[in-house]
Amino acid sequence: MNSSATGDLLKQEIARLWQQREELKGSLEERMTSTARRKQLQQLITIDEELSHLDTRYKQIWDAQHQSREQKGEADDTGNF
């Protein structure tokens, strides 16, 4: 799998996790027992950690692609290197 395809998959996974995170945040605003709240807070922490990891991986791929383009003198769709 090339880095562009990997980047696209990472973006999809980031979007999926972000949606899940927003749903959890919304449900935390509802009344619930402290046990249920702790469980959801732990899920939110886990999702935030996963998002951070995916964001780091995506940035590494993005940087590598753009560094390669700069070395080749190629611009992307926006005219940027």
C-alpha positions, 0 to 999 in steps of 0.5 A: 500500500502506498503512502497516499492510500495509507494517508487516506485510510488514516484520515477515515479512521480519524474521522470515525474516531472523532465521531465516536468521541463526539458521541461519547462527549454528548452522552457524558452530559446526560445523567448517569451513575458514577460507574457508567460515567467512569467507564465512558470517561475511560473510553474517551481517554482511550479514543483521545490516545488513539486519535493522537497516535493516528494524527502523528502517523498521518503527519509523518506520512504527509511530511514525507510526501511533501518533502519528496515533492519539494525535492522533485520540484513538484507542486500539489493540487493547490500549487504548494510543494 
